[in-house]
Amino acid sequence: MIRLHIMLNNRRRFIFPAAMGAVLVLIAGSANALAAPTVRCVPSASLNPSCTGSTTYPTIQKAVNAANDGDIIVVGPGYYNESVTINAAITLLGAQAGNDARVDRHDPAKESIVDATGKGSSALYVDEESVVIDGFTVEGAHSYGSPSPYPAGIYVGSYKYVQVLNNILQNSSTGVYLYGAGQDVIEHNLFRNNNEGGEVDSGYGIFLNGVPYLVITENEFTGNKAAAIGSMNETQDASITNNTSENDGSFVIFKDTYWTHFSNNHGKNFGHTGVLPVLPGPPPIYADAAVVIGPGNLFLVISNNDLEKGEAPISNGIAFTTVFGTSTAPNANWYLNVINNKIERFPGNGIVAEEALVSSTPTGTLYGPGSFIVGNKVFDNGLDGIFIEGASTYNSGIPLDDNEAEGNHVFDCHDTSTGTGTLGTGNTWLNNTGNLSYPTGLCTPR
């Protein structure tokens, strides 16, 4: 598939017809292009010289209904109260196509606004693969009491190669919901205040449900009260990098997620504007950390992230958590690596592997062989810097190396497991620094 990038010398002086021309040149020059696509305009032919009266439509849905695979639909600035089903492999370009949604997108008069208010469904429902959605403001999607369980600004159901680029996704139940899709790209979007309607997955910027081979990069999240990103139900091979989060509930929820990297992301003020449950229950389940690692995960890498300040219930920076319940299966949460993260000013712990009791048996959240916690900087948290709660099979056999923990209010390093590891714990602590530790000497002062 050809990825359509509109190259601009100055994004703040974006000229819509010129960008459209760039797309046409790219497609026409492709060795795989068999015929020039049809350009369709909403609502006026003046948007692009390729449009005529017969390829001009009053609504986005009418243009989509007329489109064939490979066509391009150009949507001008304006307000479109629609719930659009996209059932062809098309490129859908809003008035801000090519303009990063995180930069200088403050004038609604310059936006193509797709608002699903009153429709009871998603604003843009993708029902085909190889769809590009670029340069819109998308809002107002929730069920309004209808049977639709997962309305979202953009919903992608089981289709590959979808690109969501340069969009503002706001004031919906969920910004983008991917269900069983794959090899999709979500880039340069702004997700804000997606908390509407009280549906099953309200409060998320992005919700992933069984999605393989995914790239989420260089997006901004703010005010999404469950989490910026929720990854559940056998999502795998995702790359989540270089995103920012401020005033969201959590940054990311991992449950039953495989072979995924969460790296080089920056977030702060988690829970500051309130929280929504990450699962509605009953009883409802609330996150307890900026990075929540529930049961059933394999081969996760959490690396080089900067996490700063939470408010209860977002008490911890990174938590291998029991909020979803616990698993007694010995293959749950193997090969989970926490590397080179900076975590500071949470009311609870910086990094914690929690323990619960199942039928009076201690059960933990992190299986040691193949997992490690290395090179993290954990400062000024309200409880412990790094805390491994004691358990039997779980929360032991973990190497913890080269971590720096300072200024944490209870212990910098804390391990209540038992075994043949360092100082009688079940884990190996090597070359960690910290002034206060239990057992004494687990970490050493600088």
DOROFI-304376 format. One line per 2 residues: number of its first residue (from 1); for each residue y, z, x of N, C-alpha, C. Coordinates in steps of 0.001 Angstrom, whole numbers, plus 500000, padded with zeros to 6 digits. Layout:
N
NUM> Y:Z:X:Y:Z:X:Y:Z:X  ...
//
This chain:
446
1> 498803:500000:500824:500000:500000:500000:501249:500000:500860  502258:499259:500396:503538:499224:501089:504384:500373:500569
3> 504833:501207:501472:505725:502281:501083:507156:501779:501107  507865:501953:500002:509192:501386:499861:510225:502390:500329
5> 510751:502197:501521:511842:503018:502017:513107:502176:502022  514153:502670:501404:515437:501979:501388:516260:502518:502534
7> 516535:501697:503502:517249:502123:504692:518743:501944:504474  519474:503025:504644:520904:503008:504381:521658:503481:505602
9> 522789:502827:505909:523635:503291:506995:524377:504561:506600  524733:504660:505347:525451:505838:504892:525008:506141:503475
11> 524143:507176:503312:523598:507477:501992:524676:507909:501015  525766:508461:501513:526810:508909:500616:527611:507752:500048
13> 527443:506570:500615:528135:505375:500102:527116:504360:499616  526094:504863:498990:525010:504021:498488:525516:503045:497439
15> 525179:501769:497637:525542:500719:496680:524260:500237:496026  524128:500451:494727:522872:500251:494031:522337:498824:494129
17> 523134:497774:493850:522595:496417:493977:522165:496094:495401  522868:496593:496395:522483:496314:497786:521145:496929:498111
19> 520907:498150:497656:519612:498788:497887:518501:498026:497185  518792:497557:495983:517806:496770:495251:517458:495505:496014
21> 518473:494889:496619:518216:493707:497422:517336:493996:498602  517520:495159:499220:516692:495547:500362:515240:495675:499966
23> 515001:496229:498768:513628:496351:498282:513011:494974:498070  513772:494056:497485:513249:492722:497218:512915:491987:498515
25> 513767:492127:499520:513497:491479:500800:512216:492021:501415  512041:493343:501341:510844:493967:501901:509593:493442:501229
27> 509638:493366:499901:508449:492911:499180:508200:491429:499435  509250:490626:499397:509082:489186:499591:508538:488873:500970
29> 508870:489690:501962:508415:489440:503326:507030:489949:503608  506418:490646:502684:505098:491196:502921:504047:490101:502949
31> 503127:490207:503920:502045:489220:503995:501140:489320:502795  501142:490508:502113:500263:490699:500972:500913:490306:499654
33> 502176:490003:499672:502856:489686:498422:502464:488287:497949  501873:488202:496778:501428:486917:496244:502520:486231:495447
35> 503399:487022:494845:504484:486441:494058:505603:487452:494000  506822:486942:493860:507965:487840:493758:507851:488661:492487
37> 508170:489951:492547:508110:490771:491334:509245:490416:490392  509047:490735:489139:510114:490623:488161:510960:491882:488211
39> 512267:491688:488253:513192:492817:488204:513659:492972:486763  513571:494193:486256:513971:494485:484878:515040:495569:484920
41> 516068:495442:484091:517222:496336:484144:517376:497129:482857  517760:498393:483010:518061:499285:481892:519413:499951:482194
43> 520407:499846:481325:520435:499084:480069:521181:497767:480183  521637:497362:481401:522553:496235:481526:522117:495302:482641
45> 522239:493997:482419:521919:493003:483442:522851:493085:484641  523981:493742:484498:524937:493838:485598:524423:494701:486751
47> 523323:495412:486551:522786:496276:487601:522207:495493:488761  521702:494293:488484:521092:493501:489550:521166:492028:489174
49> 521482:491165:490127:521642:489740:489793:520358:489067:489351  519215:489683:489618:517947:489096:489184:517702:489275:487694
51> 518423:490187:487051:518199:490456:485639:518955:489459:484756  518343:489147:483638:518948:488280:482622:518851:488993:481284
53> 519304:488323:480253:519185:488910:478923:517747:489212:478546  516815:488379:478985:515409:488579:478616:514732:489660:479442
55> 515365:490104:480545:514781:491186:481346:515685:492413:481351  516426:492601:480265:517300:493755:480090:516845:494522:478853
57> 516808:495866:478951:516189:496684:477910:517073:497887:477619  517077:498336:476367:517937:499476:476012:517363:500820:476451
59> 516052:500906:476652:515423:502163:477049:514478:501924:478228  514177:502985:478936:513228:502882:480052:511841:502527:479538
61> 511415:503144:478437:510073:502869:477924:509907:501400:477542  510908:500775:476950:510785:499360:476590:510647:498493:477846
63> 511351:498842:478901:511217:498092:480148:509827:498280:480748  509321:499492:480706:507976:499755:481225:506931:499011:480411
65> 507085:498996:479110:506121:498300:478252:506052:496809:478559  507176:496241:478996:507216:494810:479302:506748:494498:480718
67> 506626:495513:481564:506388:495288:482997:504937:494979:483305  504753:494235:484406:503440:493990:484982:503344:494701:486323
69> 502141:494817:486844:501959:495439:488149:502857:494770:489185  503528:495569:489978:504399:495055:491020:505841:494878:490618
71> 506137:494975:489331:507519:494802:488877:508395:495977:489301  509698:495718:489290:510702:496717:489644:511614:496919:488448
73> 511808:498185:488080:512720:498517:486984:513896:499277:487568  515093:498742:487345:516331:499325:487829:517010:500015:486649
75> 517271:501307:486800:517862:502092:485716:519247:502551:486147  520255:502210:485379:521621:502554:485729:521956:504001:485420
77> 523121:504448:485853:523566:505802:485519:523653:505973:484008  523324:507172:483547:523380:507430:482118:522360:508472:481712
79> 522328:508739:480417:521472:509777:479848:520403:509105:478997  519141:509414:479260:518009:508793:478579:517128:509898:478018
81> 517244:510138:476704:516436:511169:476048:515088:510549:475682  514180:510546:476683:512914:509847:476530:511769:510653:477134
83> 510583:510354:476654:509336:510745:477306:508605:509439:477589  508590:509039:478865:508171:507696:479263:506754:507730:479820
85> 505889:506886:479284:504545:506705:479820:504531:505461:480695  504150:505640:481962:504127:504536:482925:502688:504098:483116
87> 502356:502916:482613:500969:502443:482637:500828:501112:483378  501722:500877:484335:501611:499731:485233:502044:500184:486623
89> 501577:499485:487643:501889:499837:489035:503273:499306:489384  504297:500050:489007:505674:499587:489114:506473:500476:490060
91> 507643:499983:490444:508642:500772:491154:509790:501029:490188  510073:502312:489962:511102:502728:489014:512244:503338:489815
93> 513394:502651:489805:514525:503034:490641:515683:503536:489787  516053:504794:490001:517232:505339:489350:518496:505004:490115
95> 519618:505451:489596:520912:505108:490189:521096:505709:491576  520297:506718:491930:520404:507346:493243:519198:507026:494131
97> 518537:505902:493874:517394:505500:494701:517812:505424:496163  517016:506031:497014:517308:506047:498440:518182:507189:498889
99> 518804:507921:497966:519684:509039:498298:518903:510345:498226  518765:511002:499359:518088:512292:499434:518676:513245:498389
101> 517814:513792:497522:518287:514648:496425:518850:515973:496914  518612:516307:498173:519115:517565:498721:520543:517452:499255
103> 521091:516244:499272:522362:515999:499957:523361:515348:499002  524443:516058:498681:525588:515464:497984:525204:514769:496682
105> 524415:515475:495852:524037:514948:494538:524588:515902:493478  525894:515943:493350:526551:516929:492502:527275:516316:491306
107> 527238:515024:491119:527999:514380:490050:527034:513782:489027  526820:514445:487870:525895:513909:486864:526254:512508:486385
109> 527521:512135:486461:527931:510802:486000:527338:509696:486860  526881:510039:488067:526284:509042:488951:524761:509051:488889
111> 524189:509848:487999:522744:510007:487927:522142:509241:486752  520903:508803:486934:520068:508348:485824:519263:509560:485376
113> 519631:510133:484221:519058:511394:483760:518016:511114:482683  516763:511433:482990:515690:511329:482000:515437:512733:481473
115> 515757:512944:480203:515699:514269:479593:514701:514234:478443  513622:515030:478572:512572:515045:477555:512804:516112:476500
117> 514005:516652:476400:514287:517695:475413:513885:517239:474014  513091:518069:473340:512654:517774:471988:511453:516865:471886
119> 510964:516338:473013:509861:515372:472972:508488:516041:473008  508408:517278:473514:507135:517979:473543:506156:517447:474552
121> 506646:516750:475567:505743:516189:476570:506513:516019:477868  505863:515389:478841:506497:515163:480126:507606:514122:480001
123> 508580:514208:480898:509642:513203:480893:509110:511868:481404  508362:511893:482516:507744:510689:483080:506267:510979:483267
125> 505429:510303:482496:503982:510510:482520:503342:509314:483215  502800:509541:484419:502264:508449:485230:500796:508248:484882
127> 500491:507081:484344:499142:506760:483876:498608:505520:484592  499009:505359:485868:498556:504230:486681:498790:504585:488142
129> 498061:503938:489045:498266:504206:490462:499358:503308:491035  499741:503629:492277:500734:502838:493026:502071:502749:492304
131> 502523:503884:491783:503813:503973:491113:504801:504658:492049  506026:504130:492109:507120:504743:492860:508203:505174:491872
133> 508612:506450:491967:509711:506977:491151:510769:507489:492115  511941:506876:492116:512923:507116:493170:514325:507198:492566
135> 514998:508333:492758:516427:508390:492494:516862:508803:491112  516095:509689:490438:516424:510140:489090:516773:511624:489080
137> 517402:512068:487998:517380:513462:487578:516436:513555:486392  515473:514478:486464:514429:514590:485442:514435:516030:484937
139> 514500:516204:483607:514679:517548:483059:514138:517646:481639  514094:518892:481151:513858:519149:479726:512439:518986:479255
141> 511447:519002:480154:510057:518770:479746:509331:520093:479543  509045:520408:478283:508070:521454:477960:507556:521215:476555
143> 506585:522002:476126:505789:521594:474970:506487:521820:473636  507481:522714:473576:508158:522999:472311:507158:523342:471208
145> 506093:524047:471589:505098:524468:470615:504047:523436:470288  504099:522258:470898:503092:521231:470633:501827:521530:471426
147> 500718:520805:471188:499469:521098:471897:499485:520751:473381  500460:520006:473872:500449:519583:475269:500464:520800:476195
149> 499409:521019:477000:499360:522252:477790:500110:522177:479109  500334:520992:479654:500870:520877:481004:502064:519929:481065
151> 503077:520090:480248:504222:519186:480361:504973:519455:481655  505483:518393:482236:506211:518515:483494:507294:517447:483531
153> 508264:517650:484420:509232:516583:484618:508535:515274:484927  507658:515307:485931:506797:514156:486251:505361:514643:486267
155> 504517:514047:485461:503088:514381:485409:502298:513184:485920  501408:513441:486892:500560:512388:487449:499111:512781:487185
157> 498422:511977:486419:497052:512298:486051:496048:511375:486705  495348:511855:487738:494182:511180:488319:494471:509782:488849
159> 495669:509570:489370:496003:508261:489925:496538:508407:491342  496157:507462:492199:496456:507538:493622:497748:506790:493968
161> 498206:507078:495189:499296:506330:495818:500605:506411:495036  500850:507534:494391:502107:507727:493667:503121:508342:494628
163> 504348:507821:494591:505427:508342:495424:506551:508865:494546  506916:510115:494788:508027:510760:494079:509085:511053:495134
165> 510181:510300:495103:511155:510300:496189:512572:510494:495651  513328:511377:496267:514781:511454:496037:515168:511770:494600
167> 514397:512657:493952:514685:513027:492573:515136:514478:492474  516003:514762:491505:516305:516127:491100:515417:516455:489914
169> 514581:517483:490051:513657:517884:488989:514020:519304:488579  514527:519447:487353:515130:520713:486960:514865:521034:485497
171> 514869:522332:485191:514882:522834:483815:513742:522290:482967  512570:522158:483585:511355:521825:482861:510370:522980:482992
173> 509206:522841:482385:508159:523840:482579:507693:523847:484032  507396:522664:484548:507030:522435:485942:507751:521180:486392
175> 508188:521144:487660:508880:519948:488128:507968:518746:488218  506912:518856:489044:505907:517802:489191:504534:518445:489057
177> 503693:517879:488220:502323:518348:488040:501391:517211:488441  500548:517462:489448:499553:516476:489870:498173:516973:489476
179> 497476:516181:488698:496147:516558:488217:495120:515552:488737  494370:515958:489757:493286:515115:490244:493746:513796:490834
181> 495002:513701:491195:495485:512475:491815:495110:512503:493290  495667:511621:494087:495345:511655:495506:496164:510665:496308
183> 496340:510995:497600:497072:510145:498526:498486:509854:498017  499098:510909:497502:500442:510808:496949:501450:511377:497939
185> 502720:511023:497761:503803:511487:498624:504912:512053:497756  505347:513288:498072:506470:513920:497390:507480:514285:498467
187> 508632:513605:498473:509538:513700:499613:510998:513604:499173  511856:514411:499789:513311:514364:499622:513745:514632:498182
189> 513022:515542:497507:513370:515936:496150:513988:517331:496132  514726:517618:495061:515260:518945:494792:514605:519471:493516
191> 513928:520621:493637:513258:521259:492497:514002:522546:492182  514589:522653:490984:515330:523862:490679:515140:524311:489228
193> 514912:525599:489068:514919:526283:487767:513923:525674:486780  512714:525410:487244:511679:524897:486347:510875:526078:485799
195> 511398:526653:484709:510847:527887:484150:510741:527843:482630  510828:526673:482030:510979:526575:480582:509642:526625:479847
197> 509688:527118:478624:508632:526871:477660:507469:527830:477629  507186:528564:478712:506077:529500:478690:504711:528855:478639
199> 504559:527628:479168:503256:526983:479184:502348:527602:480245  501135:527067:480353:500137:527625:481256:500656:527667:482684
201> 501374:526651:483088:501827:526574:484465:503346:526505:484555  504033:527269:483748:505491:527331:483835:505913:528055:485106
203> 507069:527666:485612:507655:528387:486724:507376:527801:488085  506827:526602:488161:506500:525967:489438:507401:524760:489693
205> 507811:524601:490954:508391:523330:491349:507338:522240:491320  506229:522477:492039:505090:521542:492072:503826:522329:491776
207> 502980:521787:490908:501668:522390:490661:500592:521361:490976  499637:521759:491834:498554:520886:492278:497245:521371:491693
209> 496562:520480:491008:495298:520832:490375:494238:519830:490827  493501:520192:491901:492424:519338:492383:492910:518035:492989
211> 493882:518110:493887:494516:516906:494433:494113:516719:495899  493489:515599:496277:493163:515359:497690:494224:514504:498398
213> 494338:514719:499713:495102:513823:500599:496538:513628:500112  497317:514660:500275:498650:514714:499699:499656:515080:500779
215> 500864:514497:500684:501963:514855:501578:503118:515381:500739  503545:516624:501040:504733:517223:500434:505650:517592:501582
217> 506750:516868:501749:507571:517090:502930:509056:516939:502630  509853:517772:503256:511314:517679:503224:511855:517719:501800
219> 511362:518706:501030:511882:518985:499700:512597:520334:499706  513475:520524:498728:514174:521793:498550:513764:522395:497214
221> 513457:523703:497228:513052:524425:496026:513983:525616:495834  514398:525845:494584:515218:527022:494305:515072:527424:492844
223> 514910:528720:492600:514921:529258:491249:513690:528985:490422  512570:528576:491038:511316:528382:490312:510546:529704:490360
225> 510411:530396:489214:510108:531821:489221:508635:532171:489379  507716:531231:489267:506333:531515:489668:506196:531219:491157
227> 506405:529986:491543:506338:529611:492962:506940:528233:493147  507413:527976:494344:507822:526618:494672:506640:525665:494514
229> 505468:526060:495068:504283:525202:495066:503067:526038:494704  502278:525569:493763:500997:526179:493448:499879:525208:493741
231> 498909:525624:494565:497797:524750:494968:496485:525424:494573  495805:524849:493601:494621:525498:493049:493537:524474:492727
233> 492338:524984:492472:491242:524211:491887:490842:523012:492734  490463:523289:493998:489886:522293:494894:490881:521223:495315
235> 492132:521589:495442:493071:520734:496168:492678:520744:497640  492749:519588:498300:492283:519524:499685:493081:518502:500493
237> 493061:518731:501826:493694:517803:502762:495154:517550:502424  495874:518619:502134:497309:518499:501865:498101:518859:503110
239> 499194:518156:503312:500140:518467:504371:501449:518876:503711  501801:520170:503843:503004:520721:503222:503910:521169:504348
241> 504936:520377:504651:505718:520601:505867:507213:520416:505623  508004:521187:506373:509461:520985:506453:510161:521080:505102
243> 509662:521978:504244:510309:522248:502965:511100:523547:503049  512068:523707:502147:512837:524940:502068:512697:525561:500682
245> 512733:526898:500658:512632:527646:499402:513640:528782:499436  514427:528919:498374:515355:530038:498250:515394:530492:496806
247> 515224:531798:496594:515262:532398:495266:514136:531930:494357  513049:531425:494924:511849:531175:494123:511055:532463:493981
249> 510011:532435:493115:509103:533571:493065:508377:533679:494394  507305:532931:494554:506650:532773:495851:507006:531410:496422
251> 506682:531237:497692:506810:529906:498282:505595:529069:497903  504388:529603:498143:503186:528815:497886:502051:529736:497474
253> 501217:529253:496548:500010:529936:496101:498820:529073:496503  497893:529640:497262:496663:528931:497621:495472:529614:496959
255> 494741:528858:496151:493502:529341:495542:492543:528158:495472  491375:528317:496107:490389:527228:496132:490999:525952:496720
257> 491611:526100:497863:492259:524989:498565:491593:524798:499921  491370:523534:500322:490607:523241:501533:491396:522341:502487
259> 491197:522553:503789:491686:521651:504845:493174:521306:504652  493972:522308:504515:495387:522108:504211:496258:522802:505248
261> 497396:522170:505579:498369:522719:506507:499645:523053:505755  500125:524282:505964:501428:524706:505463:502230:525094:506692
263> 503119:524203:507125:503711:524348:508456:505191:523970:508463  505952:524684:509304:507363:524373:509552:508211:524410:508290
265> 507887:525332:507406:508659:525542:506188:509547:526777:506343  510652:526802:505601:511619:527887:505715:511951:528412:504329
267> 511884:529747:504161:512178:530317:502856:512765:531701:502942  513543:532075:501894:514151:533398:501873:514440:533827:500437
269> 514662:535124:500289:515070:535733:499024:514054:535478:497909  512783:535724:498221:511723:535513:497235:511796:536595:496146
271> 511716:536157:494898:511782:537076:493773:513173:537548:493416  514181:537034:494065:515545:537554:493892:516089:537310:492484
273> 515723:536203:491860:516218:535905:490511:515188:536194:489434  514120:536930:489793:513066:537255:488844:511812:536436:489095
275> 510728:536834:488438:509442:536164:488640:508792:535855:487300  507939:534849:487306:507021:534549:486213:505603:534698:486739
277> 504621:534920:485863:503240:535028:486342:502759:533719:486941  501951:533822:487992:501360:532619:488571:500198:532126:487731
279> 499575:533003:486978:498628:532649:485928:498917:533550:484736  498919:533009:483511:499407:533780:482372:498447:534841:481849
281> 497168:534782:482278:496224:535796:481822:495653:535473:480451  495257:536476:479632:495561:537890:479833:494576:538569:480792
283> 495060:539608:481494:496463:539977:481659:497156:538989:482588  498454:538877:482527:499153:537960:483435:498991:538405:484885
285> 498952:537417:485792:498789:537676:487223:500079:537306:487932  500613:538255:488679:501851:538035:489411:501567:537966:490909
287> 502306:537132:491598:502176:537037:493049:502666:538320:493695  502163:538591:494915:502636:539756:495665:503161:539379:497050
289> 503373:538069:497294:503804:537643:498635:504522:536307:498556  505255:536001:499621:505846:534668:499727:504763:533614:499878
291> 503763:533887:500720:502597:533017:500863:501395:533796:500348  500876:533378:499213:499776:534061:498541:498483:533301:498812
293> 497514:533968:499424:496235:533341:499728:495170:534063:498917  494797:533455:497790:493784:534027:496920:492391:533686:497394
295> 491385:533792:496535:490013:533552:496953:489667:532069:497036  488574:531784:497744:487969:530455:497719:488607:529425:498613
297> 489359:529829:499637:490025:528879:500518:489223:528672:501802  489283:527458:502321:488608:527107:503570:489542:526261:504431
299> 489562:526539:505730:490279:525702:506693:491762:525537:506338  492428:526651:506065:493878:526630:505896:494545:526975:507221
301> 495647:526287:507495:496486:526618:508647:497874:526942:508115  498320:528174:508367:499655:528625:507985:500414:528825:509290
303> 501298:527898:509656:501849:527934:511015:503332:527582:511053  504036:528260:511965:505425:527926:512308:506364:527948:511113
305> 506102:528887:510195:506984:529061:509048:507928:530236:509282  509076:530168:508643:510092:531216:508740:510295:531790:507340
307> 509880:533051:507138:509919:533696:505830:510768:534961:505933  511768:535060:505043:512707:536165:505165:513032:536763:503808
309> 512743:538007:503631:513208:538863:502551:512579:538533:501198  511938:539548:500643:511412:539480:499296:511862:540676:498485
311> 511722:540560:497171:511995:541668:496267:510794:541845:495354  510418:543095:495094:509226:543399:494304:509230:542591:493006
313> 508064:542034:492639:506736:542252:493224:506406:541383:494435  507337:540600:494914:507074:539786:496103:507283:540689:497321
315> 506293:541537:497563:506446:542611:498535:506081:542208:499950  505210:541219:500107:504664:540875:501417:505103:539485:501856
317> 505060:539265:503161:505333:537931:503674:504151:536999:503448  503031:537282:504101:501785:536516:503933:500710:537502:503522
319> 500057:537262:502383:499037:538189:501892:497747:537453:501573  496664:537901:502214:495319:537602:501731:495074:538616:500621
321> 495168:538164:499393:495482:539056:498288:494309:539259:497341  494354:540382:496620:493376:540668:495575:493946:540449:494178
323> 495149:539877:494050:495749:539776:492718:494930:538895:491777  494161:537959:492323:493307:537111:491490:491934:537722:491267
325> 491703:538938:491730:490365:539500:491781:489764:539203:493145  488542:539619:493359:487892:539458:494653:486604:538677:494508
327> 486185:538104:495604:484935:537352:495652:483992:538028:496623  482728:538142:496239:481738:538718:497138:480948:537645:497878
329> 481243:536380:497641:480529:535307:498337:480914:535291:499806  479958:535218:500720:480301:535305:502141:481040:534089:502674
331> 481114:532994:501912:481822:531822:502418:483241:531717:501855  483710:532722:501171:485070:532678:500629:486069:533019:501722
333> 487131:532244:501818:488215:532484:502776:487728:532530:504217  487075:531476:504631:486702:531270:506030:487722:530352:506700
335> 487863:530501:508006:488656:529587:508823:490092:529489:508312  490695:530649:508127:492097:530705:507709:492912:531216:508885
337> 493836:530406:509344:494533:530681:510594:496028:530841:510355  496557:531964:510815:497974:532300:510657:498584:532318:512047
339> 499442:531335:512344:499854:531075:513719:501369:530907:513813  501998:531666:514687:503398:531419:515094:504387:531438:513937
341> 504169:532327:512977:505118:532478:511887:506106:533607:512195  507301:533505:511648:508287:534575:511734:508464:535162:510335
343> 508245:536476:510230:508250:537139:508921:509076:538405:509031  510080:538546:508183:510943:539715:508310:511541:540133:506978
345> 511765:541450:506875:512523:542084:505801:511884:541942:504417  510584:542131:504338:509907:542264:503056:509715:543748:502754
347> 509723:544136:501467:509593:545565:501160:508210:546130:501444  507199:545292:501526:505854:545733:501845:505481:545396:503268
349> 504430:544594:503426:503899:544252:504735:504306:542836:505146  504384:542629:506448:504630:541281:506934:503431:540386:506700
351> 502275:540775:507269:501001:540074:507076:499984:541124:506661  499248:540872:505591:498265:541848:505131:497013:541143:504635
353> 495844:541706:505010:494564:541346:504397:494157:542523:503535  494215:542353:502227:494035:543466:501298:492564:543759:501046
355> 492308:544959:500528:490960:545406:500217:490906:545856:498768  489782:545597:498124:489548:546117:496785:488139:546686:496734
357> 487831:547365:495658:486485:547879:495429:485839:547087:494305  484640:546569:494560:483842:545888:493549:482556:546681:493388
359> 482398:547297:492215:481238:548177:491967:481110:549223:493067  482245:549815:493411:482336:550878:494421:482069:550402:495840
361> 481935:549087:496045:481698:548538:497384:483006:547963:497922  483416:548348:499129:484647:547764:499690:484500:546258:499880
363> 485465:545536:499373:485461:544082:499470:486838:543621:499918  486877:542792:500919:488149:542340:501446:488484:540925:501030
365> 489420:540318:501763:489985:539035:501368:489959:537986:502472  489526:538373:503674:489539:537440:504803:488234:537602:505569
367> 487473:536523:505654:486212:536584:506390:486479:536206:507838  486082:537094:508741:486522:537010:510120:486072:535798:510904
369> 484792:535472:510968:484385:534372:511843:485124:533064:511540  485833:532568:512523:486591:531322:512358:488027:531516:511945
371> 488409:532730:511537:489794:533013:511159:490483:533760:512289  491808:533561:512428:492537:534346:513412:494009:534435:513050
373> 494669:535469:513607:496091:535744:513384:496721:535834:514763  497532:534826:515126:497950:534670:516521:499429:534290:516603
375> 500149:534930:517505:501477:534475:517904:502564:534640:516877  502395:535566:515918:503393:535758:514877:504433:536790:515290
377> 505644:536668:514767:506723:537628:514970:506994:538280:513618  506776:539598:513558:506794:540309:512283:507736:541504:512428
379> 508930:541396:511815:509990:542354:512095:510538:542997:510818  510846:544280:510893:511713:544980:509933:511203:544938:508497
381> 509906:545077:508315:509345:545134:506968:509202:546581:506511  509152:546788:505178:509225:548128:504635:507993:548969:504847
383> 506823:548357:504992:505599:549098:505280:505122:548711:506676  504042:547948:506764:503479:547598:508066:503865:546189:508480
385> 503864:545972:509784:504040:544616:510277:502801:543784:509992  501667:544181:510580:500368:543544:510324:499410:544640:509880
387> 498782:544449:508726:497885:545462:508170:496576:544801:507761  495478:545219:508382:494136:544806:507982:493483:546003:507303
389> 493319:545923:505992:492694:547025:505276:491187:547004:505512  490626:548175:505645:489200:548271:505949:488327:547760:504821
391> 487284:547064:505183:486276:546608:504241:484972:546476:505003  483915:546087:504318:482616:545993:504994:482456:544619:505634
393> 481968:543652:504892:481749:542320:505462:483071:541615:505742  483982:541775:504816:485271:541101:504945:486214:541904:505832
395> 487329:541261:506180:488408:541897:506943:487909:542461:508270  486929:541791:508850:486430:542181:510169:486033:540926:510924
397> 485895:541074:512247:485575:539917:513074:486744:538987:513293  487973:539495:513116:489180:538669:513203:489853:538892:514546
399> 490103:537856:515333:490958:538001:516519:492438:538043:516120  493145:539048:516634:494597:539152:516440:495213:539208:517823
401> 495857:538113:518241:496317:537969:519622:497796:537599:519673  498494:538171:520657:499847:537733:521026:500844:537806:519887
403> 500673:538749:518974:501649:538962:517914:502710:539964:518365  503931:539793:517868:505023:540730:518149:505430:541395:516839
405> 505362:542714:516807:505715:543460:515601:506680:544569:515998  507871:544548:515401:508896:545523:515761:509690:545944:514530
407> 510085:547216:514512:511009:547699:513502:510419:547842:512120  509098:547745:511967:508473:547930:510662:508402:549427:510360
409> 508551:549811:509092:508910:551185:508763:507743:552158:508773  506501:551696:508683:505360:552600:508782:504652:552356:510113
411> 503844:551303:510197:503225:550921:511462:503566:549465:511772  503721:549169:513025:503840:547770:513431:502483:547084:513357
413> 501435:547786:513781:500063:547262:513749:499165:548311:513119  498354:547926:512133:497593:548897:511344:496255:548261:510968
415> 495161:548935:511262:493825:548400:510972:492926:549562:510586  492478:549590:509330:491603:550667:508863:490153:550227:508731
417> 489820:549020:509248:488419:548610:509280:487677:549415:510340  486370:549388:510279:485553:550073:511285:484511:549111:511822
419> 484192:549278:513117:483195:548413:513726:483214:548536:515227  482821:547476:515888:482698:547479:517349:483859:546774:518027
421> 484971:546598:517308:486128:545929:517877:487044:546890:518594  488297:546535:518704:489293:547310:519441:489473:548694:518815
423> 489313:549733:519617:489537:551123:519212:488745:551498:517959  487539:550959:517859:486671:551304:516749:486949:550563:515458
425> 487875:549613:515461:488106:548777:514278:487071:547659:514244  487098:546901:513187:486186:545779:513078:486732:544484:513652
427> 487902:544551:514313:488592:543345:514760:488985:543463:516224  489341:542323:516819:489731:542281:518221:491237:542089:518316
429> 491934:543111:518827:493377:543066:519023:493640:542897:520512  494373:541835:520858:494585:541534:522274:496032:541123:522510
431> 496707:541846:523405:498032:541454:523878:499061:541389:522750  498994:542357:521831:499982:542468:520765:501008:543538:521126
433> 502260:543337:520728:503301:544322:521022:503782:544988:519751  504024:546290:519854:504537:547074:518746:504619:548529:519144
435> 505615:549243:518659:505821:550628:519065:504931:551611:518319  504643:551343:517047:503857:552257:516225:502599:551556:515750
437> 501465:552163:515985:500226:551514:515543:499199:552566:515158  498275:552147:514306:497137:552977:513928:495892:552094:513931
439> 494877:552463:514729:494831:553562:515688:495874:553398:516808  496261:554515:517363:497255:554504:518438:496769:553635:519584
441> 497632:552752:520039:497289:551845:521125:496819:550487:520675  496722:550279:519365:496301:548970:518873:497277:547891:519334
443> 498565:548184:519228:499604:547369:519831:500311:548231:520890  500909:547618:521851:501567:548364:522917:503045:548024:522952
445> 503877:549026:523280:505318:548753:523376:505616:547736:524459  506751:547077:524324:507184:546122:525341:507354:546830:526682
//
